[in-house]
Amino acid sequence: MAVYVYSITSKDHPMRLDDVHGVGEPPGPLRTVTNGTLCAVVSDAPEDLRPRRRDVLAHQEVQERLMAEGTVLPLQFGMTAENDEAVCAALEDRAGEYQERLRNLEGATEYNLKVSWEEGALLRRILQESEEARELNAATRGGNGTPQMSLALGELVAQEAEIRQQALATGIVEALRPYVRDETPAPPGGRDFLNISFLVQADKEEMFLATGISLANQLGEECEVRLRGPLPPYSFV
């Protein structure tokens, strides 16, 4: 029977999962598959597995419980294997890689940072700082502009916005970098210009969070700063 794989840990992990349930309806009981120094947390895979809310939450609860008591390699929702023997073989074949990743993640958790710039505030800043943009804007708003001038204004604002967003993103990351072990950028979505995950060491977590709060205060209402964590370190597995 196919098995659902939640995560990989050291076999020395406490594994206190008696009151935690797996995915599926009814929820599948959790068990472990061990090979050498590694252990995988699994359950029987439901036949109609889909990202239902209850199953996503069950997957997350397993990760959080394991994280609370040791280092874990969390797998993304939906990872399955043919059977326990296939999981055991994977633990053996990739033992060196999994052991190295566990060492890299030891004593650290993930934080995800997303930042967006309020469009009106960004436009006002560009008009304040760019004489060319001010002149084009005045001409188009005053009725003396041409279609070419409107197009030029749009292109100029887009270029200036990108320059400022990239510079601010670089500054934010550099301010936080002394307190992180690793970082993984991701493509921003929506209005965000920065989407990045940090692997934060436990002994530097307080300074990391304090710096994040300070940056948010400095940016003020122009920017929205969203820092989530601690999270299972999906971005570093």
C-alpha positions as CSV (number, residue, x, y, z in Angstrom):
1,M,0.0,0.0,0.0
2,A,1.2,3.5,-0.8
3,V,2.5,5.5,2.1
4,Y,2.4,9.2,2.8
5,V,5.8,10.7,3.9
6,Y,5.8,13.6,6.3
7,S,9.4,14.2,7.2
8,I,12.9,12.7,7.9
9,T,14.7,12.9,11.2
10,S,17.4,11.3,13.1
11,K,16.4,8.0,14.7
12,D,17.3,9.6,18.1
13,H,14.4,12.1,17.8
14,P,11.9,11.6,20.7
15,M,9.0,11.1,18.2
16,R,6.3,11.9,20.7
17,L,3.4,11.6,18.2
18,D,0.9,9.5,20.0
19,D,-1.8,12.2,20.1
20,V,-1.1,13.5,16.5
21,H,-3.0,12.2,13.5
22,G,-2.0,11.9,9.9
23,V,-3.8,12.8,6.7
24,G,-6.9,11.1,5.4
25,E,-10.5,10.6,6.6
26,P,-10.4,8.8,8.9
27,P,-6.9,10.0,9.8
28,G,-4.2,7.5,9.3
29,P,-2.1,6.5,12.4
30,L,1.5,7.6,12.2
31,R,4.5,5.2,12.2
32,T,8.2,5.4,11.5
33,V,10.5,3.7,9.0
34,T,14.1,3.5,10.1
35,N,17.3,2.8,8.3
36,G,20.7,3.3,9.9
37,T,20.7,6.6,11.7
38,L,17.7,8.0,9.8
39,C,14.0,7.8,10.4
40,A,11.0,8.7,8.2
41,V,7.6,9.6,9.7
42,V,4.8,8.1,7.5
43,S,1.2,6.9,7.4
44,D,-0.9,5.0,4.9
45,A,-1.7,7.3,2.0
46,P,-5.4,7.9,1.3
47,E,-6.5,7.0,-2.2
48,D,-8.1,10.4,-2.9
49,L,-5.3,12.6,-1.4
50,R,-5.9,16.2,-2.3
51,P,-4.9,19.5,-0.5
52,R,-8.0,19.7,1.6
53,R,-7.7,22.0,4.6
54,R,-7.9,19.3,7.2
55,D,-5.1,17.3,5.5
56,V,-2.9,20.3,5.0
57,L,-3.4,21.2,8.7
58,A,-2.7,17.6,9.7
59,H,0.6,17.6,7.7
60,Q,1.6,20.9,9.3
61,E,0.8,19.7,12.8
62,V,3.1,16.7,12.4
63,Q,5.9,19.0,11.3
64,E,5.4,21.4,14.2
65,R,5.3,18.6,16.8
66,L,8.5,17.2,15.5
67,M,10.2,20.6,15.3
68,A,9.4,21.3,18.9
69,E,11.7,18.5,20.0
70,G,14.4,18.1,17.4
71,T,15.7,18.7,14.0
72,V,13.5,17.7,11.1
73,L,13.6,17.7,7.3
74,P,10.0,18.5,6.5
75,L,8.7,17.3,3.2
76,Q,6.1,19.3,1.2
77,F,2.5,18.2,1.3
78,G,1.6,15.3,-0.9
79,M,4.9,13.3,-0.9
80,T,4.2,9.6,-1.2
81,A,6.1,6.4,-1.8
82,E,5.1,3.0,-3.0
83,N,5.5,1.3,0.3
84,D,7.6,1.2,3.5
85,E,10.4,-0.7,1.7
86,A,10.7,2.1,-0.9
87,V,11.0,4.6,2.0
88,C,13.7,2.5,3.7
89,A,15.6,2.2,0.4
90,A,15.5,6.0,-0.1
91,L,16.9,6.5,3.4
92,E,19.8,4.2,2.6
93,D,20.5,5.5,-0.9
94,R,20.5,9.2,0.2
95,A,21.8,8.8,3.7
96,G,24.7,11.1,3.3
97,E,22.6,13.9,1.8
98,Y,19.9,13.6,4.5
99,Q,22.4,13.5,7.3
100,E,24.2,16.6,6.0
101,R,20.9,18.5,5.7
102,L,19.9,17.6,9.2
103,R,23.3,18.9,10.5
104,N,22.7,22.2,8.5
105,L,19.3,22.6,10.0
106,E,20.2,21.8,13.6
107,G,19.2,24.5,16.0
108,A,17.5,26.7,13.3
109,T,14.1,27.5,12.0
110,E,12.7,29.3,8.9
111,Y,11.3,32.8,8.8
112,N,9.7,34.1,5.7
113,L,9.7,37.8,4.9
114,K,7.5,39.6,2.3
115,V,7.6,43.4,1.7
116,S,5.4,45.5,-0.5
117,W,5.4,49.3,-1.2
118,E,2.1,51.2,-1.2
119,E,1.7,52.3,-4.8
120,G,0.6,55.9,-4.1
121,A,3.5,56.4,-1.6
122,L,6.0,55.0,-4.1
123,L,4.7,57.2,-6.9
124,R,4.9,60.3,-4.7
125,R,8.5,59.5,-3.8
126,I,9.4,59.1,-7.4
127,L,7.8,62.5,-8.3
128,Q,9.6,64.2,-5.5
129,E,13.0,62.8,-6.4
130,S,12.9,62.7,-10.2
131,E,12.7,66.1,-12.1
132,E,12.0,64.4,-15.4
133,A,9.1,62.5,-13.9
134,R,7.7,65.7,-12.4
135,E,7.9,67.5,-15.7
136,L,6.2,64.7,-17.6
137,N,3.5,64.3,-15.0
138,A,2.8,68.1,-15.0
139,A,2.5,68.1,-18.7
140,T,0.1,65.1,-18.9
141,R,-2.0,66.3,-16.0
142,G,-2.2,69.8,-17.4
143,G,-3.6,68.7,-20.8
144,N,-0.4,69.7,-22.7
145,G,1.0,66.2,-23.0
146,T,1.1,63.9,-25.9
147,P,0.4,60.1,-26.0
148,Q,4.2,59.7,-26.4
149,M,4.7,61.7,-23.2
150,S,2.2,59.6,-21.3
151,L,4.0,56.4,-22.4
152,A,7.3,57.9,-21.5
153,L,6.0,58.8,-18.0
154,G,4.7,55.2,-17.5
155,E,8.0,53.7,-18.5
156,L,10.0,56.1,-16.4
157,V,7.9,55.5,-13.3
158,A,8.2,51.7,-13.8
159,Q,12.0,52.0,-14.1
160,E,12.3,54.3,-11.1
161,A,10.1,52.0,-9.0
162,E,12.2,49.0,-9.8
163,I,15.4,50.8,-8.9
164,R,14.0,51.9,-5.5
165,Q,12.5,48.5,-4.7
166,Q,15.7,46.6,-5.6
167,A,17.8,49.0,-3.5
168,L,15.4,48.7,-0.5
169,A,15.3,44.9,-0.8
170,T,19.1,44.7,-0.8
171,G,19.3,47.0,2.2
172,I,16.7,44.9,4.2
173,V,18.4,41.6,3.4
174,E,21.9,43.0,4.3
175,A,20.5,44.3,7.7
176,L,19.2,40.8,8.6
177,R,22.0,38.7,7.1
178,P,24.3,38.8,10.2
179,Y,21.6,36.9,12.2
180,V,20.9,34.1,9.7
181,R,22.6,30.9,8.7
182,D,21.2,30.7,5.1
183,E,18.7,32.5,2.9
184,T,16.5,31.5,-0.1
185,P,14.8,34.1,-2.3
186,A,11.6,33.4,-4.1
187,P,9.8,35.2,-6.9
188,P,7.6,38.0,-5.3
189,G,3.9,37.8,-6.0
190,G,1.2,40.5,-6.2
191,R,2.4,43.9,-5.0
192,D,5.4,42.4,-3.1
193,F,8.9,43.3,-4.3
194,L,10.7,41.1,-1.8
195,N,10.0,37.4,-0.9
196,I,12.7,35.7,1.0
197,S,13.1,32.9,3.5
198,F,15.8,32.9,6.2
199,L,17.3,30.1,8.2
200,V,17.7,31.6,11.7
201,Q,19.8,30.1,14.4
202,A,18.1,29.8,17.8
203,D,20.8,31.9,19.6
204,K,20.4,34.7,17.1
205,E,16.6,34.6,16.8
206,E,16.0,37.5,19.3
207,M,18.3,39.8,17.4
208,F,16.8,38.8,14.1
209,L,13.3,39.6,15.2
210,A,14.4,42.9,16.9
211,T,16.0,44.0,13.7
212,G,13.0,43.0,11.7
213,I,10.8,45.2,13.9
214,S,13.2,48.0,13.7
215,L,13.2,47.9,9.9
216,A,9.4,47.8,9.8
217,N,9.3,50.9,12.0
218,Q,11.8,52.7,9.9
219,L,9.9,52.0,6.7
220,G,6.7,53.3,8.3
221,E,3.3,53.2,6.6
222,E,4.8,53.4,3.1
223,C,5.7,49.7,3.2
224,E,4.0,46.6,4.5
225,V,6.4,44.2,6.1
226,R,5.1,40.7,6.8
227,L,7.4,38.4,8.7
228,R,6.1,34.8,9.4
229,G,7.8,32.2,11.6
230,P,9.1,30.1,13.1
231,L,8.2,27.8,10.3
232,P,9.2,24.3,9.2
233,P,12.3,24.8,7.1
234,Y,10.7,23.7,3.8
235,S,12.8,26.3,1.8
236,F,16.1,24.7,3.0
237,V,15.3,21.0,2.4
